[in-house]
Amino acid sequence: IHTLGLANVVREGVREAGGTPRVFTTPVVIDGIAMGSEGMKYSLVSREVVADTVELTVNAHGYDGFVAVGGCDKTQPGLMMAMARLNIPSIIMYGGTTLPGYYKGKNIAIGDVYEAVGSYSSGKISAEDLRIMEDNAIPGPGTCGGLYTANTMALMTEALGLSLPGSASPPAVDSARVRYAKETGKALLKLMELDLKPRDILSFEAFENAIAVLMASGGSTNAVLHLLAIAYEAGVNLTLDDFDRISKKVPEIVNMKPGGEYVMADLDKVGGAPLIMRKLLDAGLIHGDIITVTGKTVKQNLDEFKLPNIKYDSIVKEIANPYNPTGGIRILKGNLATEGAVIKVSASKVKYHKGSARVFNSEEEAFNAVIKEKIEEGDVVVIRYEGPKGGPGMREMLAVTSAIVGQGLGEKVALITDGRFSGATRGIMVGHVAPEAIVGGTIALLEDGDTIVIDANNGKLDVDLSEEEIKSRAKDWVPPEPKYKTGLLAKYAKLVSSSSKGAVLTV
């Protein structure tokens, strides 16, 4: 709601530096509104529409460069995809997080409200408590306050070297946000003078840096999809194996919601992304010699950035004393996910779960079963036909996962899906299962009662079926009719690739 105002400040910076600015907008899907509804099918689709809109506008008018101002979850990756695709001097700035809400003396964010729906359904809180939480979770402009997808992707803008150091973490209402907007506008003209382009910055090593920050922070699983997509546009060969390789050596050191206690505004007070990157650089876990939009290297930027002299160890730990010895996200593979699946290990104490499948063919079916308390301890909820093609659009399952957690089953019930999760999701939740159901992945062949094993320690996701049984079921499987035969979602379903490749559109 405030980003057009920030864009006008960017424009002042461009003009002061000698450029002629023009402002244009892209569409946006606000996940907090679309979540749990049919509208959520358009969320991931909007990432591609954002990238296409920027390509269309910039190329049609022959602009020499552009500043991207991003906010909600898909705008930032969409804008960075456009930066990589167009490869003209460009820079991105995050619009900023909301401040935390308060409820009964504690900081809350939007994820807490979704979990409260589950608590209300099981009689743990009253309707009035739920209303009060809803009214207070987001007190002003900005994106969801925890380390959910928008704030995670903000960290990625700095980790990739595409935004000014320190610009990711100031809240939307902070005066620093306005200062960064002016400086970002000026920085574009310097980039044009240097002829420094996104693909000069987006090296393989830059993506390794971003993955390291993702793992250290315990950020959103959606960042896996988005980094793969940005790499695709930049011509960088990034794979799921790179995420798992880095996860094994980078410890999780950040204590932020949903797995921890704090929000982005708290991280900003202690130093934001530069604090995390400084610790990783000192430990030899990121590359310090690669170029960024400042025209300087990562190490030079961090050496010049003045971290506040403030106690931070409750929010960011030392590398030698981490919250978890490995990264916040693991990639799982097995006969249930031959291409891969994603789990946020930082969002649950449980790393191994074996249970009976409860199979649902849509998010709505699963949500109704959870709300009616038909899911039992030990179950593995399976939600399929929600992948990039099958949804289409790969919806986030936050309504379901939050209801499970809100009922007190977060450490007792697991969930697997070919759809996605919100950054606010916590619990034993496995997403991005590929191949997805609509193309005949093993998840399409599951039946109620099948035994599923989730082993995050060893990176495995399997169903206890013989290869012969899987092949036998595959012979009898018939794909369902496409849910959409005309319009945007139908076109998207025909062009979208596997989630293991970033769910990018290919022609």
PEMO-V661070 format. One record per pair of residues at least 24 apart in sequence whose ideal C-beta (glycine too) atoms are under 8 Angstrom apart, sorted by sequence separation. I is the first residue (numbers start at 0). GAP is how many residues later the second one is. If there is no record, write none. Layout:
BEGIN
I_GAP, I_GAP
END
This chain:
BEGIN
25_24, 49_24, 53_24, 57_24, 63_24, 64_24, 65_24, 66_24, 67_24, 68_24, 69_24, 70_24, 112_24, 206_24, 277_24, 354_24, 355_24, 357_24, 359_24, 360_24, 361_24, 393_24, 394_24, 395_24, 396_24, 397_24, 400_24, 429_24, 49_25, 53_25, 62_25, 63_25, 64_25, 66_25, 67_25, 68_25, 69_25, 107_25, 111_25, 276_25, 354_25, 356_25, 358_25, 393_25, 394_25, 395_25, 396_25, 400_25, 417_25, 444_25, 26_26, 66_26, 68_26, 252_26, 393_26, 395_26, 397_26, 400_26, 427_26, 446_26, 25_27, 46_27, 50_27, 54_27, 58_27, 109_27, 273_27, 277_27, 352_27, 397_27, 415_27, 25_28, 45_28, 46_28, 49_28, 50_28, 53_28, 57_28, 107_28, 108_28, 109_28, 201_28, 273_28, 389_28, 390_28, 396_28, 400_28, 432_28, 441_28, 444_28, 45_29, 48_29, 49_29, 102_29, 107_29, 108_29, 141_29, 142_29, 201_29, 206_29, 277_29, 374_29, 395_29, 444_29, 42_30, 43_30, 46_30, 47_30, 50_30, 54_30, 57_30, 102_30, 141_30, 249_30, 369_30, 42_31, 46_31, 49_31, 50_31, 54_31, 140_31, 141_31, 206_31, 210_31, 214_31, 273_31, 365_31, 385_31, 386_31, 429_31, 45_32, 49_32, 53_32, 100_32, 139_32, 140_32, 201_32, 203_32, 210_32, 214_32, 274_32, 362_32, 366_32, 370_32, 376_32, 380_32, 382_32, 385_32, 386_32, 396_32, 444_32, 23_33, 47_33, 102_33, 110_33, 139_33, 202_33, 203_33, 273_33, 366_33, 369_33, 379_33, 380_33, 381_33, 382_33, 383_33, 384_33, 385_33, 443_33, 46_34, 50_34, 101_34, 102_34, 109_34, 201_34, 203_34, 207_34, 211_34, 215_34, 217_34, 284_34, 362_34, 365_34, 369_34, 372_34, 374_34, 377_34, 378_34, 379_34, 380_34, 381_34, 382_34, 383_34, 396_34, 439_34, 100_35, 108_35, 109_35, 110_35, 198_35, 206_35, 210_35, 214_35, 215_35, 216_35, 249_35, 376_35, 377_35, 378_35, 379_35, 380_35, 381_35, 382_35, 443_35, 100_36, 108_36, 109_36, 161_36, 197_36, 198_36, 210_36, 214_36, 215_36, 216_36, 217_36, 248_36, 270_36, 282_36, 362_36, 366_36, 376_36, 379_36, 382_36, 415_36, 100_37, 108_37, 110_37, 214_37, 215_37, 216_37, 269_37, 270_37, 274_37, 278_37, 281_37, 362_37, 369_37, 375_37, 439_37, 100_38, 106_38, 109_38, 207_38, 211_38, 215_38, 217_38, 269_38, 374_38, 413_38, 415_38, 21_39, 99_39, 108_39, 161_39, 210_39, 216_39, 268_39, 278_39, 279_39, 439_39, 97_40, 98_40, 160_40, 161_40, 269_40, 275_40, 278_40, 413_40, 438_40, 21_41, 30_41, 97_41, 98_41, 159_41, 160_41, 217_41, 268_41, 269_41, 270_41, 274_41, 437_41, 29_42, 30_42, 97_42, 159_42, 217_42, 269_42, 437_42, 27_43, 28_43, 30_43, 97_43, 98_43, 27_44, 97_44, 100_44, 18_45, 28_45, 95_45, 96_45, 97_45, 99_45, 160_45, 269_45, 270_45, 415_45, 27_46, 95_46, 96_46, 97_46, 98_46, 159_46, 269_46, 386_46, 389_46, 27_47, 94_47, 95_47, 96_47, 97_47, 158_47, 159_47, 386_47, 388_47, 389_47, 94_48, 96_48, 160_48, 266_48, 387_48, 389_48, 25_49, 159_49, 265_49, 266_49, 365_49, 386_49, 388_49, 389_49, 158_50, 159_50, 386_50, 388_50, 158_51, 384_51, 386_51, 25_52, 261_52, 383_52, 384_52, 13_53, 25_53, 96_53, 158_53, 260_53, 261_53, 383_53, 384_53, 96_54, 155_54, 158_54, 157_55, 158_55, 93_56, 362_56, 9_57, 96_57, 155_57, 154_58, 155_58, 354_58, 9_59, 93_59, 154_59, 216_59, 254_59, 255_59, 354_59, 383_59, 384_59, 93_60, 212_60, 215_60, 254_60, 383_60, 253_61, 254_61, 349_61, 352_61, 381_61, 6_62, 151_62, 154_62, 253_62, 254_62, 347_62, 348_62, 383_62, 435_62, 5_63, 93_63, 155_63, 212_63, 215_63, 252_63, 253_63, 259_63, 347_63, 434_63, 435_63, 92_64, 154_64, 212_64, 215_64, 252_64, 349_64, 381_64, 433_64, 91_65, 151_65, 252_65, 433_65, 2_66, 252_66, 432_66, 433_66, 151_67, 152_67, 155_67, 212_67, 431_67, 2_68, 150_68, 151_68, 208_68, 211_68, 250_68, 254_68, 431_68, 93_69, 152_69, 215_69, 252_69, 253_69, 258_69, 72_70, 91_70, 92_70, 146_70, 151_70, 152_70, 155_70, 159_70, 251_70, 252_70, 381_70, 70_71, 71_71, 90_71, 91_71, 92_71, 146_71, 148_71, 151_71, 155_71, 208_71, 250_71, 251_71, 70_72, 90_72, 96_72, 98_72, 146_72, 147_72, 250_72, 251_72, 379_72, 90_73, 93_73, 97_73, 146_73, 148_73, 152_73, 211_73, 212_73, 250_73, 75_74, 92_74, 93_74, 95_74, 96_74, 97_74, 98_74, 148_74, 211_74, 250_74, 251_74, 379_74, 72_75, 95_75, 96_75, 250_75, 251_75, 340_75, 352_75, 72_76, 76_76, 79_76, 95_76, 249_76, 250_76, 251_76, 72_77, 75_77, 79_77, 94_77, 95_77, 208_77, 248_77, 249_77, 343_77, 31_78, 71_78, 75_78, 95_78, 207_78, 208_78, 247_78, 346_78, 347_78, 349_78, 34_79, 70_79, 82_79, 207_79, 246_79, 247_79, 346_79, 347_79, 419_79, 72_80, 75_80, 79_80, 246_80, 335_80, 346_80, 347_80, 75_81, 95_81, 205_81, 208_81, 245_81, 246_81, 343_81, 347_81, 417_81, 79_82, 94_82, 204_82, 246_82, 343_82, 346_82, 9_83, 69_83, 246_83, 69_84, 205_84, 246_84, 204_85, 258_85, 342_85, 343_85, 242_86, 243_86, 342_86, 5_87, 69_87, 92_87, 202_87, 243_87, 258_87, 342_87, 358_87, 92_88, 242_88, 258_88, 341_88, 342_88, 358_88, 5_89, 200_89, 208_89, 257_89, 258_89, 340_89, 341_89, 356_89, 358_89, 200_90, 240_90, 340_90, 341_90, 356_90, 357_90, 92_91, 199_91, 200_91, 239_91, 340_91, 356_91, 391_91, 2_92, 200_92, 339_92, 340_92, 355_92, 356_92, 390_92, 391_92, 1_93, 90_93, 170_93, 336_93, 340_93, 355_93, 356_93, 1_94, 170_94, 173_94, 251_94, 339_94, 355_94, 356_94, 168_95, 195_95, 338_95, 355_95, 356_95, 384_95, 90_96, 168_96, 336_96, 337_96, 338_96, 354_96, 355_96, 392_96, 90_97, 170_97, 195_97, 335_97, 336_97, 337_97, 353_97, 354_97, 391_97, 89_98, 168_98, 169_98, 331_98, 353_98, 391_98, 88_99, 168_99, 195_99, 239_99, 353_99, 392_99, 90_100, 239_100, 352_100, 353_100, 391_100, 89_101, 193_101, 351_101, 352_101, 391_101, 88_102, 169_102, 190_102, 351_102, 88_103, 168_103, 337_103, 351_103, 389_103, 167_104, 168_104, 190_104, 336_104, 337_104, 350_104, 351_104, 387_104, 388_104, 391_104, 88_105, 165_105, 167_105, 189_105, 217_105, 223_105, 336_105, 350_105, 351_105, 387_105, 393_105, 31_106, 88_106, 165_106, 186_106, 217_106, 222_106, 335_106, 336_106, 350_106, 356_106, 88_107, 89_107, 146_107, 165_107, 186_107, 223_107, 334_107, 335_107, 388_107, 88_108, 89_108, 164_108, 165_108, 220_108, 387_108, 87_109, 146_109, 147_109, 164_109, 217_109, 218_109, 387_109, 393_109, 86_110, 145_110, 146_110, 147_110, 153_110, 217_110, 218_110, 335_110, 387_110, 86_111, 145_111, 146_111, 214_111, 215_111, 216_111, 217_111, 342_111, 344_111, 387_111, 31_112, 68_112, 85_112, 86_112, 144_112, 145_112, 214_112, 215_112, 386_112, 146_113, 150_113, 213_113, 214_113, 342_113, 83_114, 157_114, 158_114, 213_114, 214_114, 82_115, 83_115, 157_115, 213_115, 387_115, 146_116, 157_116, 335_116, 66_117, 145_117, 146_117, 30_118, 66_118, 79_118, 83_118, 144_118, 145_118, 154_118, 158_118, 223_118, 144_119, 153_119, 157_119, 333_119, 360_119, 144_120, 146_120, 340_120, 66_121, 154_121, 220_121, 65_122, 220_122, 331_122, 64_123, 220_123, 331_123, 219_124, 331_124, 336_124, 335_125, 64_126, 217_126, 329_126, 332_126, 333_126, 335_126, 64_127, 158_127, 164_127, 331_127, 332_127, 333_127, 334_127, 335_127, 63_128, 217_128, 330_128, 331_128, 332_128, 333_128, 334_128, 160_129, 163_129, 164_129, 217_129, 329_129, 331_129, 160_130, 161_130, 162_130, 163_130, 334_130, 160_131, 161_131, 160_132, 334_132, 334_135, 164_136, 160_137, 164_137, 1_139, 164_139, 165_139, 0_140, 1_140, 164_140, 111_145, 79_146, 83_146, 110_146, 110_147, 76_148, 80_148, 84_148, 108_148, 72_149, 76_149, 80_149, 83_149, 75_150, 79_150, 83_150, 81_151, 76_152, 80_152, 76_153, 106_154, 108_154, 106_155, 106_156, 338_159, 339_160, 338_161, 99_163, 20_164, 99_165, 257_165, 15_166, 18_166, 96_166, 98_166, 99_166, 257_166, 96_167, 256_167, 257_167, 258_167, 12_168, 16_168, 96_168, 257_168, 8_169, 12_169, 15_169, 16_169, 18_169, 1_170, 11_170, 12_170, 14_170, 15_170, 18_170, 1_171, 5_171, 9_171, 12_171, 13_171, 16_171, 17_171, 5_172, 8_172, 9_172, 12_172, 13_172, 16_172, 8_173, 11_173, 12_173, 16_173, 18_173, 6_174, 9_174, 10_174, 12_174, 13_174, 221_174, 5_175, 9_175, 12_175, 13_175, 8_176, 46_179, 43_181, 46_182, 50_182, 224_195, 221_198, 220_199, 221_199, 220_200, 221_200, 219_201, 221_201, 90_202, 219_202, 220_202, 219_203, 218_204, 220_204, 224_207, 223_208, 220_210, 220_211, 243_215, 120_249, 120_250, 121_251, 117_252, 120_252, 117_253, 239_260, 231_269, 231_270, 151_271, 230_271, 232_271, 150_272, 231_272, 148_273, 149_273, 227_273, 228_273, 147_274, 148_274, 224_274, 227_274, 228_274, 147_275, 226_275, 228_275, 146_276, 147_276, 225_276, 227_276, 145_277, 224_277, 145_278, 224_278, 143_279, 143_280, 116_282, 120_282, 123_282, 123_283, 113_284, 117_284, 121_284, 123_284, 113_285, 116_285, 117_285, 120_285, 121_285, 116_286, 117_286, 119_286, 120_286, 121_286, 110_287, 114_287, 117_287, 118_287, 113_288, 114_288, 117_288, 118_288, 113_289, 116_289, 117_289, 114_290, 115_290, 110_291, 114_291, 113_292, 113_308, 113_310, 110_311, 110_313, 109_314, 110_314, 108_315, 110_315, 35_327, 35_331, 43_344, 44_347, 44_348, 43_349, 40_350, 42_350, 43_350, 72_350, 40_351, 41_351, 40_352, 42_352, 39_353, 42_353, 40_354, 39_355, 39_356, 34_361, 35_362, 34_363, 35_363, 34_364, 30_365, 43_376, 34_387, 30_391, 44_443, 44_444, 47_444, 41_446, 41_447, 44_447, 40_448, 47_456, 47_457, 43_459
END
